[in-house]
Amino acid sequence: MLNKYFRIIVGVMVLLSVVLTVYVSQNWLWFTVFIGVNLIQSAFTKWCLLETILVKLGVKKESESCNIG
């Protein structure tokens, strides 16, 4: 469930930054850069602030195994 919420939130943030860039100011591209840098950083460090926040809000992590039982 955590992975699903994470992907939805990050996708919405990227689309929001694109809309804000088009209609408000090109400086909103920095928000997109920030999101991208955080995704790259989390791949190397295995830590993501959004994941920490979602877990504290009660979103359950998926099990590592695909096996049931």
All heavy atoms as TSV, in Angstrom:
chain	resi	resn	atom	element	x	y	z
A	1	MET	N	N	0.814	-1.191	0.000
A	1	MET	CA	C	0.000	0.000	0.000
A	1	MET	C	C	0.868	1.269	0.000
A	1	MET	O	O	0.527	2.248	-0.632
A	1	MET	CB	C	-0.913	-0.040	1.224
A	1	MET	CG	C	-2.109	0.838	1.116
A	1	MET	SD	S	-3.108	0.370	-0.286
A	1	MET	CE	C	-4.662	0.851	0.259
A	2	LEU	N	N	1.987	1.196	0.712
A	2	LEU	CA	C	2.890	2.341	0.800
A	2	LEU	C	C	3.396	2.739	-0.587
A	2	LEU	O	O	3.415	3.926	-0.929
A	2	LEU	CB	C	4.068	2.012	1.727
A	2	LEU	CG	C	5.101	3.105	1.916
A	2	LEU	CD1	C	4.485	4.282	2.646
A	2	LEU	CD2	C	6.283	2.573	2.686
A	3	ASN	N	N	3.789	1.754	-1.372
A	3	ASN	CA	C	4.307	2.017	-2.712
A	3	ASN	C	C	3.260	2.710	-3.587
A	3	ASN	O	O	3.573	3.620	-4.341
A	3	ASN	CB	C	4.774	0.708	-3.342
A	3	ASN	CG	C	5.637	0.924	-4.557
A	3	ASN	OD1	O	6.272	1.953	-4.707
A	3	ASN	ND2	N	5.637	-0.060	-5.434
A	4	LYS	N	N	2.021	2.289	-3.461
A	4	LYS	CA	C	0.933	2.874	-4.248
A	4	LYS	C	C	0.727	4.344	-3.885
A	4	LYS	O	O	0.669	5.207	-4.761
A	4	LYS	CB	C	-0.351	2.077	-4.006
A	4	LYS	CG	C	-1.528	2.555	-4.807
A	4	LYS	CD	C	-2.723	1.662	-4.549
A	4	LYS	CE	C	-3.911	2.078	-5.360
A	4	LYS	NZ	N	-5.062	1.194	-5.146
A	5	TYR	N	N	0.642	4.634	-2.581
A	5	TYR	CA	C	0.479	6.021	-2.136
A	5	TYR	C	C	1.668	6.878	-2.557
A	5	TYR	O	O	1.506	8.013	-3.002
A	5	TYR	CB	C	0.313	6.103	-0.620
A	5	TYR	CG	C	-1.064	5.732	-0.133
A	5	TYR	CD1	C	-1.231	4.760	0.836
A	5	TYR	CD2	C	-2.195	6.361	-0.629
A	5	TYR	CE1	C	-2.494	4.412	1.294
A	5	TYR	CE2	C	-3.461	6.022	-0.182
A	5	TYR	CZ	C	-3.599	5.049	0.780
A	5	TYR	OH	O	-4.844	4.711	1.230
A	6	PHE	N	N	2.870	6.323	-2.396
A	6	PHE	CA	C	4.082	7.052	-2.754
A	6	PHE	C	C	4.053	7.457	-4.226
A	6	PHE	O	O	4.281	8.610	-4.571
A	6	PHE	CB	C	5.314	6.178	-2.458
A	6	PHE	CG	C	6.600	6.834	-2.825
A	6	PHE	CD1	C	7.210	7.724	-1.959
A	6	PHE	CD2	C	7.205	6.576	-4.049
A	6	PHE	CE1	C	8.401	8.342	-2.295
A	6	PHE	CE2	C	8.398	7.181	-4.390
A	6	PHE	CZ	C	9.001	8.066	-3.517
A	7	ARG	N	N	3.751	6.505	-5.094
A	7	ARG	CA	C	3.732	6.789	-6.532
A	7	ARG	C	C	2.652	7.804	-6.900
A	7	ARG	O	O	2.859	8.668	-7.754
A	7	ARG	CB	C	3.539	5.503	-7.325
A	7	ARG	CG	C	4.747	4.599	-7.266
A	7	ARG	CD	C	4.445	3.254	-7.944
A	7	ARG	NE	N	5.528	2.329	-7.783
A	7	ARG	CZ	C	6.501	2.158	-8.669
A	7	ARG	NH1	N	6.510	2.866	-9.770
A	7	ARG	NH2	N	7.454	1.299	-8.451
A	8	ILE	N	N	1.492	7.711	-6.278
A	8	ILE	CA	C	0.411	8.664	-6.553
A	8	ILE	C	C	0.813	10.071	-6.130
A	8	ILE	O	O	0.644	11.034	-6.887
A	8	ILE	CB	C	-0.895	8.227	-5.851
A	8	ILE	CG1	C	-1.463	6.973	-6.522
A	8	ILE	CG2	C	-1.917	9.360	-5.858
A	8	ILE	CD1	C	-2.606	6.325	-5.765
A	9	ILE	N	N	1.356	10.206	-4.926
A	9	ILE	CA	C	1.726	11.530	-4.415
A	9	ILE	C	C	2.836	12.153	-5.256
A	9	ILE	O	O	2.761	13.325	-5.629
A	9	ILE	CB	C	2.132	11.439	-2.928
A	9	ILE	CG1	C	0.904	11.112	-2.082
A	9	ILE	CG2	C	2.780	12.738	-2.460
A	9	ILE	CD1	C	1.216	10.757	-0.640
A	10	VAL	N	N	3.871	11.380	-5.578
A	10	VAL	CA	C	4.979	11.910	-6.382
A	10	VAL	C	C	4.484	12.277	-7.784
A	10	VAL	O	O	4.849	13.328	-8.319
A	10	VAL	CB	C	6.150	10.909	-6.441
A	10	VAL	CG1	C	7.199	11.363	-7.439
A	10	VAL	CG2	C	6.778	10.748	-5.065
A	11	GLY	N	N	3.632	11.454	-8.368
A	11	GLY	CA	C	3.079	11.766	-9.682
A	11	GLY	C	C	2.270	13.048	-9.682
A	11	GLY	O	O	2.399	13.886	-10.586
A	12	VAL	N	N	1.449	13.228	-8.652
A	12	VAL	CA	C	0.650	14.455	-8.536
A	12	VAL	C	C	1.570	15.663	-8.366
A	12	VAL	O	O	1.334	16.725	-8.968
A	12	VAL	CB	C	-0.360	14.345	-7.368
A	12	VAL	CG1	C	-0.963	15.681	-7.026
A	12	VAL	CG2	C	-1.453	13.345	-7.715
A	13	MET	N	N	2.621	15.534	-7.566
A	13	MET	CA	C	3.538	16.658	-7.357
A	13	MET	C	C	4.253	17.040	-8.650
A	13	MET	O	O	4.411	18.225	-8.945
A	13	MET	CB	C	4.557	16.333	-6.258
A	13	MET	CG	C	3.935	16.299	-4.887
A	13	MET	SD	S	5.069	16.252	-3.472
A	13	MET	CE	C	6.368	15.193	-3.988
A	14	VAL	N	N	4.667	16.057	-9.447
A	14	VAL	CA	C	5.326	16.359	-10.720
A	14	VAL	C	C	4.344	17.053	-11.669
A	14	VAL	O	O	4.680	18.073	-12.289
A	14	VAL	CB	C	5.907	15.079	-11.361
A	14	VAL	CG1	C	6.331	15.328	-12.796
A	14	VAL	CG2	C	7.074	14.554	-10.543
A	15	LEU	N	N	3.136	16.518	-11.791
A	15	LEU	CA	C	2.148	17.148	-12.672
A	15	LEU	C	C	1.784	18.552	-12.192
A	15	LEU	O	O	1.633	19.474	-13.013
A	15	LEU	CB	C	0.894	16.277	-12.765
A	15	LEU	CG	C	1.070	14.961	-13.507
A	15	LEU	CD1	C	-0.200	14.131	-13.412
A	15	LEU	CD2	C	1.459	15.202	-14.955
A	16	LEU	N	N	1.661	18.736	-10.883
A	16	LEU	CA	C	1.367	20.054	-10.325
A	16	LEU	C	C	2.488	21.038	-10.656
A	16	LEU	O	O	2.226	22.185	-11.040
A	16	LEU	CB	C	1.171	19.952	-8.816
A	16	LEU	CG	C	0.922	21.266	-8.076
A	16	LEU	CD1	C	-0.405	21.868	-8.510
A	16	LEU	CD2	C	0.933	21.022	-6.576
A	17	SER	N	N	3.725	20.588	-10.545
A	17	SER	CA	C	4.844	21.488	-10.847
A	17	SER	C	C	4.862	21.880	-12.322
A	17	SER	O	O	5.205	23.012	-12.658
A	17	SER	CB	C	6.174	20.858	-10.430
A	17	SER	OG	O	6.510	19.787	-11.265
A	18	VAL	N	N	4.475	20.955	-13.196
A	18	VAL	CA	C	4.413	21.277	-14.623
A	18	VAL	C	C	3.320	22.312	-14.885
A	18	VAL	O	O	3.535	23.294	-15.610
A	18	VAL	CB	C	4.182	20.004	-15.468
A	18	VAL	CG1	C	3.868	20.359	-16.915
A	18	VAL	CG2	C	5.389	19.083	-15.388
A	19	VAL	N	N	2.150	22.117	-14.292
A	19	VAL	CA	C	1.047	23.079	-14.466
A	19	VAL	C	C	1.444	24.451	-13.927
A	19	VAL	O	O	1.198	25.476	-14.570
A	19	VAL	CB	C	-0.235	22.551	-13.779
A	19	VAL	CG1	C	-1.303	23.627	-13.716
A	19	VAL	CG2	C	-0.757	21.325	-14.512
A	20	LEU	N	N	2.064	24.477	-12.748
A	20	LEU	CA	C	2.495	25.754	-12.176
A	20	LEU	C	C	3.570	26.418	-13.033
A	20	LEU	O	O	3.601	27.644	-13.149
A	20	LEU	CB	C	3.011	25.541	-10.746
A	20	LEU	CG	C	1.936	25.218	-9.716
A	20	LEU	CD1	C	2.578	24.776	-8.399
A	20	LEU	CD2	C	1.022	26.406	-9.492
A	21	THR	N	N	4.436	25.619	-13.643
A	21	THR	CA	C	5.461	26.172	-14.528
A	21	THR	C	C	4.826	26.826	-15.744
A	21	THR	O	O	5.220	27.923	-16.154
A	21	THR	CB	C	6.440	25.068	-14.985
A	21	THR	OG1	O	7.089	24.532	-13.825
A	21	THR	CG2	C	7.475	25.607	-15.945
A	22	VAL	N	N	3.827	26.176	-16.310
A	22	VAL	CA	C	3.184	26.696	-17.517
A	22	VAL	C	C	2.361	27.946	-17.214
A	22	VAL	O	O	2.415	28.928	-17.955
A	22	VAL	CB	C	2.296	25.608	-18.171
A	22	VAL	CG1	C	1.427	26.191	-19.272
A	22	VAL	CG2	C	3.158	24.470	-18.696
A	23	TYR	N	N	1.600	27.937	-16.113
A	23	TYR	CA	C	0.647	29.004	-15.867
A	23	TYR	C	C	1.103	30.070	-14.876
A	23	TYR	O	O	0.519	31.155	-14.839
A	23	TYR	CB	C	-0.679	28.416	-15.382
A	23	TYR	CG	C	-1.374	27.630	-16.465
A	23	TYR	CD1	C	-1.434	26.245	-16.420
A	23	TYR	CD2	C	-1.956	28.270	-17.555
A	23	TYR	CE1	C	-2.061	25.514	-17.410
A	23	TYR	CE2	C	-2.582	27.551	-18.558
A	23	TYR	CZ	C	-2.634	26.176	-18.479
A	23	TYR	OH	O	-3.254	25.465	-19.475
A	24	VAL	N	N	2.141	29.804	-14.083
A	24	VAL	CA	C	2.537	30.780	-13.066
A	24	VAL	C	C	3.930	31.338	-13.351
A	24	VAL	O	O	4.075	32.526	-13.602
A	24	VAL	CB	C	2.468	30.164	-11.647
A	24	VAL	CG1	C	2.923	31.172	-10.604
A	24	VAL	CG2	C	1.055	29.689	-11.334
A	25	SER	N	N	4.930	30.475	-13.255
A	25	SER	CA	C	6.305	30.943	-13.429
A	25	SER	C	C	7.208	29.766	-13.762
A	25	SER	O	O	7.010	28.658	-13.266
A	25	SER	CB	C	6.801	31.601	-12.138
A	25	SER	OG	O	8.189	31.841	-12.188
A	26	GLN	N	N	8.222	30.028	-14.572
A	26	GLN	CA	C	9.172	28.980	-14.914
A	26	GLN	C	C	10.013	28.554	-13.712
A	26	GLN	O	O	10.640	27.499	-13.735
A	26	GLN	CB	C	10.076	29.435	-16.049
A	26	GLN	CG	C	9.375	29.479	-17.371
A	26	GLN	CD	C	10.333	29.758	-18.511
A	26	GLN	OE1	O	11.502	30.028	-18.302
A	26	GLN	NE2	N	9.817	29.702	-19.728
A	27	ASN	N	N	10.022	29.348	-12.670
A	27	ASN	CA	C	10.766	28.986	-11.463
A	27	ASN	C	C	10.208	27.736	-10.785
A	27	ASN	O	O	10.897	27.113	-9.977
A	27	ASN	CB	C	10.789	30.153	-10.471
A	27	ASN	CG	C	11.728	31.244	-10.925
A	27	ASN	OD1	O	12.761	30.974	-11.525
A	27	ASN	ND2	N	11.358	32.479	-10.657
A	28	TRP	N	N	8.966	27.353	-11.108
A	28	TRP	CA	C	8.395	26.118	-10.546
A	28	TRP	C	C	9.097	24.869	-11.070
A	28	TRP	O	O	8.941	23.790	-10.513
A	28	TRP	CB	C	6.891	26.039	-10.812
A	28	TRP	CG	C	6.123	26.901	-9.862
A	28	TRP	CD1	C	5.583	28.117	-10.116
A	28	TRP	CD2	C	5.835	26.606	-8.497
A	28	TRP	NE1	N	4.980	28.599	-8.988
A	28	TRP	CE2	C	5.110	27.692	-7.978
A	28	TRP	CE3	C	6.112	25.531	-7.664
A	28	TRP	CZ2	C	4.664	27.731	-6.662
A	28	TRP	CZ3	C	5.670	25.563	-6.348
A	28	TRP	CH2	C	4.962	26.649	-5.862
A	29	LEU	N	N	9.905	25.004	-12.124
A	29	LEU	CA	C	10.697	23.875	-12.598
A	29	LEU	C	C	11.664	23.398	-11.511
A	29	LEU	O	O	12.031	22.225	-11.468
A	29	LEU	CB	C	11.487	24.240	-13.853
A	29	LEU	CG	C	10.735	24.133	-15.170
A	29	LEU	CD1	C	11.610	24.612	-16.320
A	29	LEU	CD2	C	10.256	22.716	-15.425
A	30	TRP	N	N	12.078	24.311	-10.631
A	30	TRP	CA	C	12.961	23.931	-9.529
A	30	TRP	C	C	12.285	22.929	-8.605
A	30	TRP	O	O	12.947	22.094	-7.987
A	30	TRP	CB	C	13.438	25.158	-8.757
A	30	TRP	CG	C	14.402	25.959	-9.564
A	30	TRP	CD1	C	14.168	27.177	-10.131
A	30	TRP	CD2	C	15.731	25.598	-9.926
A	30	TRP	NE1	N	15.279	27.588	-10.824
A	30	TRP	CE2	C	16.256	26.629	-10.711
A	30	TRP	CE3	C	16.527	24.494	-9.671
A	30	TRP	CZ2	C	17.541	26.597	-11.228
A	30	TRP	CZ3	C	17.811	24.454	-10.185
A	30	TRP	CH2	C	18.303	25.495	-10.950
A	31	PHE	N	N	10.970	22.999	-8.488
A	31	PHE	CA	C	10.216	22.016	-7.686
A	31	PHE	C	C	10.341	20.627	-8.323
A	31	PHE	O	O	10.553	19.639	-7.625
A	31	PHE	CB	C	8.752	22.452	-7.584
A	31	PHE	CG	C	7.906	21.590	-6.688
A	31	PHE	CD1	C	8.329	21.227	-5.425
A	31	PHE	CD2	C	6.672	21.144	-7.113
A	31	PHE	CE1	C	7.551	20.430	-4.599
A	31	PHE	CE2	C	5.878	20.360	-6.296
A	31	PHE	CZ	C	6.324	19.999	-5.034
A	32	THR	N	N	10.260	20.577	-9.645
A	32	THR	CA	C	10.427	19.307	-10.351
A	32	THR	C	C	11.841	18.774	-10.159
A	32	THR	O	O	12.038	17.575	-9.943
A	32	THR	CB	C	10.139	19.490	-11.853
A	32	THR	OG1	O	8.903	20.184	-12.012
A	32	THR	CG2	C	10.074	18.168	-12.575
A	33	VAL	N	N	12.825	19.654	-10.218
A	33	VAL	CA	C	14.222	19.259	-9.983
A	33	VAL	C	C	14.372	18.709	-8.570
A	33	VAL	O	O	15.020	17.682	-8.352
A	33	VAL	CB	C	15.179	20.449	-10.219
A	33	VAL	CG1	C	16.591	20.121	-9.760
A	33	VAL	CG2	C	15.153	20.871	-11.683
A	34	PHE	N	N	13.767	19.370	-7.599
A	34	PHE	CA	C	13.815	18.926	-6.199
A	34	PHE	C	C	13.253	17.510	-6.055
A	34	PHE	O	O	13.843	16.656	-5.384
A	34	PHE	CB	C	13.028	19.906	-5.324
A	34	PHE	CG	C	12.872	19.471	-3.902
A	34	PHE	CD1	C	13.919	19.567	-3.009
A	34	PHE	CD2	C	11.655	18.960	-3.461
A	34	PHE	CE1	C	13.766	19.166	-1.686
A	34	PHE	CE2	C	11.496	18.556	-2.150
A	34	PHE	CZ	C	12.559	18.660	-1.256
A	35	ILE	N	N	12.139	17.245	-6.700
A	35	ILE	CA	C	11.522	15.920	-6.647
A	35	ILE	C	C	12.461	14.880	-7.258
A	35	ILE	O	O	12.683	13.812	-6.689
A	35	ILE	CB	C	10.159	15.920	-7.378
A	35	ILE	CG1	C	9.178	16.837	-6.647
A	35	ILE	CG2	C	9.592	14.509	-7.474
A	35	ILE	CD1	C	7.925	17.157	-7.449
A	36	GLY	N	N	13.023	15.195	-8.403
A	36	GLY	CA	C	13.931	14.270	-9.069
A	36	GLY	C	C	15.175	13.981	-8.246
A	36	GLY	O	O	15.603	12.824	-8.123
A	37	VAL	N	N	15.764	15.007	-7.656
A	37	VAL	CA	C	16.962	14.825	-6.831
A	37	VAL	C	C	16.637	13.961	-5.621
A	37	VAL	O	O	17.420	13.090	-5.231
A	37	VAL	CB	C	17.543	16.192	-6.414
A	37	VAL	CG1	C	18.599	16.041	-5.319
A	37	VAL	CG2	C	18.128	16.903	-7.615
A	38	ASN	N	N	15.474	14.173	-5.018
A	38	ASN	CA	C	15.088	13.365	-3.863
A	38	ASN	C	C	14.863	11.903	-4.243
A	38	ASN	O	O	15.191	10.998	-3.472
A	38	ASN	CB	C	13.839	13.939	-3.194
A	38	ASN	CG	C	14.190	15.027	-2.223
A	38	ASN	OD1	O	14.817	14.768	-1.203
A	38	ASN	ND2	N	13.811	16.237	-2.547
A	39	LEU	N	N	14.311	11.648	-5.420
A	39	LEU	CA	C	14.132	10.269	-5.872
A	39	LEU	C	C	15.482	9.584	-6.087
A	39	LEU	O	O	15.666	8.429	-5.698
A	39	LEU	CB	C	13.303	10.234	-7.158
A	39	LEU	CG	C	11.818	10.536	-7.000
A	39	LEU	CD1	C	11.168	10.711	-8.369
A	39	LEU	CD2	C	11.130	9.449	-6.215
A	40	ILE	N	N	16.424	10.311	-6.690
A	40	ILE	CA	C	17.764	9.744	-6.894
A	40	ILE	C	C	18.455	9.507	-5.559
A	40	ILE	O	O	19.049	8.456	-5.322
A	40	ILE	CB	C	18.604	10.671	-7.797
A	40	ILE	CG1	C	18.001	10.698	-9.203
A	40	ILE	CG2	C	20.066	10.230	-7.837
A	40	ILE	CD1	C	18.559	11.786	-10.100
A	41	GLN	N	N	18.374	10.478	-4.654
A	41	GLN	CA	C	18.988	10.351	-3.337
A	41	GLN	C	C	18.429	9.151	-2.591
A	41	GLN	O	O	19.164	8.387	-1.975
A	41	GLN	CB	C	18.767	11.648	-2.542
A	41	GLN	CG	C	19.066	11.573	-1.064
A	41	GLN	CD	C	17.844	11.234	-0.237
A	41	GLN	OE1	O	16.764	11.743	-0.452
A	41	GLN	NE2	N	18.016	10.366	0.729
A	42	SER	N	N	17.115	8.947	-2.651
A	42	SER	CA	C	16.504	7.839	-1.919
A	42	SER	C	C	16.911	6.479	-2.500
A	42	SER	O	O	16.947	5.487	-1.776
A	42	SER	CB	C	14.977	7.972	-1.907
A	42	SER	OG	O	14.431	7.772	-3.192
A	43	ALA	N	N	17.248	6.437	-3.777
A	43	ALA	CA	C	17.706	5.185	-4.380
A	43	ALA	C	C	19.051	4.755	-3.803
A	43	ALA	O	O	19.313	3.565	-3.642
A	43	ALA	CB	C	17.816	5.340	-5.890
A	44	PHE	N	N	19.900	5.723	-3.468
A	44	PHE	CA	C	21.217	5.410	-2.929
A	44	PHE	C	C	21.207	5.230	-1.420
A	44	PHE	O	O	21.912	4.384	-0.880
A	44	PHE	CB	C	22.227	6.502	-3.303
A	44	PHE	CG	C	22.581	6.482	-4.758
A	44	PHE	CD1	C	22.092	7.447	-5.623
A	44	PHE	CD2	C	23.405	5.496	-5.265
A	44	PHE	CE1	C	22.415	7.432	-6.968
A	44	PHE	CE2	C	23.736	5.465	-6.621
A	44	PHE	CZ	C	23.236	6.438	-7.469
A	45	THR	N	N	20.407	6.043	-0.711
A	45	THR	CA	C	20.431	6.007	0.756
A	45	THR	C	C	19.372	5.099	1.348
A	45	THR	O	O	19.399	4.810	2.538
A	45	THR	CB	C	20.234	7.423	1.327
A	45	THR	OG1	O	18.929	7.892	0.972
A	45	THR	CG2	C	21.303	8.379	0.828
A	46	LYS	N	N	18.398	4.685	0.540
A	46	LYS	CA	C	17.271	3.869	1.009
A	46	LYS	C	C	16.425	4.606	2.048
A	46	LYS	O	O	15.743	3.997	2.852
A	46	LYS	CB	C	17.742	2.524	1.580
A	46	LYS	CG	C	18.618	1.718	0.673
A	46	LYS	CD	C	17.848	1.201	-0.499
A	46	LYS	CE	C	18.704	0.211	-1.273
A	46	LYS	NZ	N	18.844	0.532	-2.651
A	47	TRP	N	N	16.475	5.932	2.054
A	47	TRP	CA	C	15.669	6.737	2.968
A	47	TRP	C	C	14.922	7.795	2.174
A	47	TRP	O	O	15.484	8.453	1.296
A	47	TRP	CB	C	16.539	7.441	4.014
A	47	TRP	CG	C	15.723	8.257	4.958
A	47	TRP	CD1	C	15.042	7.810	6.039
A	47	TRP	CD2	C	15.469	9.663	4.876
A	47	TRP	NE1	N	14.389	8.860	6.641
A	47	TRP	CE2	C	14.631	10.003	5.948
A	47	TRP	CE3	C	15.866	10.659	4.002
A	47	TRP	CZ2	C	14.184	11.305	6.179
A	47	TRP	CZ3	C	15.415	11.952	4.218
A	47	TRP	CH2	C	14.592	12.263	5.302
A	48	CYS	N	N	13.636	7.948	2.492
A	48	CYS	CA	C	12.810	8.933	1.817
A	48	CYS	C	C	11.890	9.584	2.850
A	48	CYS	O	O	11.191	8.891	3.589
A	48	CYS	CB	C	11.992	8.261	0.723
A	48	CYS	SG	S	10.854	9.377	-0.099
A	49	LEU	N	N	11.898	10.902	2.895
A	49	LEU	CA	C	11.078	11.619	3.864
A	49	LEU	C	C	9.591	11.324	3.664
A	49	LEU	O	O	8.863	11.114	4.639
A	49	LEU	CB	C	11.330	13.127	3.772
A	49	LEU	CG	C	10.510	14.008	4.708
A	49	LEU	CD1	C	10.786	13.647	6.167
A	49	LEU	CD2	C	10.801	15.471	4.450
A	50	LEU	N	N	9.136	11.275	2.430
A	50	LEU	CA	C	7.724	10.994	2.168
A	50	LEU	C	C	7.329	9.629	2.711
A	50	LEU	O	O	6.260	9.472	3.308
A	50	LEU	CB	C	7.418	11.080	0.670
A	50	LEU	CG	C	5.984	10.767	0.246
A	50	LEU	CD1	C	4.990	11.688	0.945
A	50	LEU	CD2	C	5.847	10.873	-1.260
A	51	GLU	N	N	8.192	8.637	2.539
A	51	GLU	CA	C	7.907	7.304	3.069
A	51	GLU	C	C	7.802	7.337	4.586
A	51	GLU	O	O	6.892	6.742	5.169
A	51	GLU	CB	C	8.998	6.328	2.645
A	51	GLU	CG	C	8.752	4.919	3.125
A	51	GLU	CD	C	9.824	3.955	2.668
A	51	GLU	OE1	O	10.371	4.138	1.578
A	51	GLU	OE2	O	10.104	3.007	3.423
A	52	THR	N	N	8.704	8.061	5.238
A	52	THR	CA	C	8.672	8.196	6.696
A	52	THR	C	C	7.368	8.838	7.147
A	52	THR	O	O	6.739	8.386	8.106
A	52	THR	CB	C	9.879	9.033	7.176
A	52	THR	OG1	O	11.076	8.433	6.711
A	52	THR	CG2	C	9.897	9.139	8.686
A	53	ILE	N	N	6.942	9.885	6.449
A	53	ILE	CA	C	5.691	10.575	6.797
A	53	ILE	C	C	4.497	9.645	6.609
A	53	ILE	O	O	3.613	9.572	7.478
A	53	ILE	CB	C	5.532	11.854	5.945
A	53	ILE	CG1	C	6.589	12.884	6.352
A	53	ILE	CG2	C	4.129	12.433	6.082
A	53	ILE	CD1	C	6.692	14.069	5.409
A	54	LEU	N	N	4.459	8.912	5.501
A	54	LEU	CA	C	3.333	8.009	5.243
A	54	LEU	C	C	3.255	6.902	6.292
A	54	LEU	O	O	2.161	6.550	6.746
A	54	LEU	CB	C	3.439	7.410	3.842
A	54	LEU	CG	C	3.181	8.374	2.685
A	54	LEU	CD1	C	3.501	7.708	1.350
A	54	LEU	CD2	C	1.757	8.886	2.702
A	55	VAL	N	N	4.399	6.363	6.704
A	55	VAL	CA	C	4.409	5.312	7.732
A	55	VAL	C	C	3.890	5.874	9.052
A	55	VAL	O	O	3.100	5.241	9.746
A	55	VAL	CB	C	5.825	4.707	7.886
A	55	VAL	CG1	C	5.916	3.830	9.125
A	55	VAL	CG2	C	6.179	3.905	6.648
A	56	LYS	N	N	4.304	7.104	9.397
A	56	LYS	CA	C	3.831	7.720	10.642
A	56	LYS	C	C	2.334	8.022	10.589
A	56	LYS	O	O	1.671	8.073	11.620
A	56	LYS	CB	C	4.625	8.982	10.956
A	56	LYS	CG	C	6.019	8.669	11.425
A	56	LYS	CD	C	6.737	9.878	11.931
A	56	LYS	CE	C	8.119	9.441	12.390
A	56	LYS	NZ	N	8.766	10.425	13.219
A	57	LEU	N	N	1.803	8.204	9.373
A	57	LEU	CA	C	0.365	8.428	9.217
A	57	LEU	C	C	-0.418	7.121	9.227
A	57	LEU	O	O	-1.643	7.128	9.141
A	57	LEU	CB	C	0.086	9.196	7.919
A	57	LEU	CG	C	0.511	10.658	7.918
A	57	LEU	CD1	C	0.316	11.264	6.528
A	57	LEU	CD2	C	-0.281	11.454	8.950
A	58	GLY	N	N	0.296	5.993	9.306
A	58	GLY	CA	C	-0.377	4.708	9.441
A	58	GLY	C	C	-0.481	3.875	8.180
A	58	GLY	O	O	-1.150	2.842	8.185
A	59	VAL	N	N	0.180	4.298	7.101
A	59	VAL	CA	C	0.151	3.506	5.875
A	59	VAL	C	C	1.062	2.300	6.079
A	59	VAL	O	O	2.198	2.426	6.512
A	59	VAL	CB	C	0.622	4.340	4.666
A	59	VAL	CG1	C	0.668	3.488	3.416
A	59	VAL	CG2	C	-0.282	5.541	4.473
A	60	LYS	N	N	0.551	1.124	5.759
A	60	LYS	CA	C	1.296	-0.106	5.976
A	60	LYS	C	C	2.248	-0.388	4.813
A	60	LYS	O	O	1.913	-0.169	3.660
A	60	LYS	CB	C	0.346	-1.273	6.145
A	60	LYS	CG	C	-0.614	-1.075	7.305
A	60	LYS	CD	C	-0.860	-2.382	7.994
A	60	LYS	CE	C	-1.902	-2.256	9.056
A	60	LYS	NZ	N	-1.484	-1.670	10.262
A	61	LYS	N	N	3.443	-0.881	5.153
A	61	LYS	CA	C	4.403	-1.297	4.140
A	61	LYS	C	C	3.964	-2.627	3.551
A	61	LYS	O	O	3.349	-3.434	4.218
A	61	LYS	CB	C	5.799	-1.443	4.740
A	61	LYS	CG	C	6.445	-0.159	5.121
A	61	LYS	CD	C	7.871	-0.401	5.560
A	61	LYS	CE	C	8.566	0.912	5.837
A	61	LYS	NZ	N	9.988	0.729	6.137
A	62	GLU	N	N	4.343	-2.856	2.292
A	62	GLU	CA	C	4.056	-4.121	1.651
A	62	GLU	C	C	5.025	-5.174	2.189
A	62	GLU	O	O	6.125	-4.850	2.598
A	62	GLU	CB	C	4.226	-4.033	0.129
A	62	GLU	CG	C	3.314	-3.045	-0.537
A	62	GLU	CD	C	3.899	-1.652	-0.590
A	62	GLU	OE1	O	5.120	-1.487	-0.409
A	62	GLU	OE2	O	3.131	-0.703	-0.783
A	63	SER	N	N	4.614	-6.415	2.136
A	63	SER	CA	C	5.553	-7.468	2.521
A	63	SER	C	C	6.552	-7.642	1.385
A	63	SER	O	O	6.242	-7.418	0.226
A	63	SER	CB	C	4.814	-8.779	2.796
A	63	SER	OG	O	4.215	-9.240	1.609
A	64	GLU	N	N	7.738	-8.079	1.723
A	64	GLU	CA	C	8.803	-8.249	0.737
A	64	GLU	C	C	8.554	-9.465	-0.152
A	64	GLU	O	O	9.082	-9.582	-1.226
A	64	GLU	CB	C	10.144	-8.369	1.433
A	64	GLU	CG	C	10.548	-7.140	2.209
A	64	GLU	CD	C	10.779	-5.923	1.314
A	64	GLU	OE1	O	11.283	-6.106	0.192
A	64	GLU	OE2	O	10.458	-4.816	1.738
A	65	SER	N	N	7.751	-10.425	0.331
A	65	SER	CA	C	7.561	-11.669	-0.384
A	65	SER	C	C	6.236	-11.661	-1.146
A	65	SER	O	O	5.254	-11.072	-0.710
A	65	SER	CB	C	7.549	-12.826	0.618
A	65	SER	OG	O	7.205	-14.018	-0.029
A	66	CYS	N	N	6.220	-12.329	-2.276
A	66	CYS	CA	C	4.984	-12.475	-3.063
A	66	CYS	C	C	4.207	-13.703	-2.634
A	66	CYS	O	O	3.092	-13.926	-3.089
A	66	CYS	CB	C	5.309	-12.566	-4.549
A	66	CYS	SG	S	5.993	-11.041	-5.234
A	67	ASN	N	N	4.798	-14.526	-1.789
A	67	ASN	CA	C	4.146	-15.763	-1.344
A	67	ASN	C	C	3.062	-15.458	-0.316
A	67	ASN	O	O	3.237	-14.636	0.555
A	67	ASN	CB	C	5.165	-16.714	-0.731
A	67	ASN	CG	C	6.223	-17.129	-1.722
A	67	ASN	OD1	O	5.965	-17.163	-2.907
A	67	ASN	ND2	N	7.411	-17.394	-1.241
A	68	ILE	N	N	1.956	-16.179	-0.425
A	68	ILE	CA	C	0.862	-16.045	0.542
A	68	ILE	C	C	0.902	-17.260	1.450
A	68	ILE	O	O	0.961	-18.382	0.993
A	68	ILE	CB	C	-0.490	-15.940	-0.183
A	68	ILE	CG1	C	-0.514	-14.698	-1.058
A	68	ILE	CG2	C	-1.628	-15.928	0.817
A	68	ILE	CD1	C	-1.765	-14.542	-1.906
A	69	GLY	N	N	0.807	-17.000	2.733
A	69	GLY	CA	C	0.738	-18.131	3.667
A	69	GLY	C	C	1.938	-18.277	4.439
A	69	GLY	O	O	2.866	-18.515	4.794
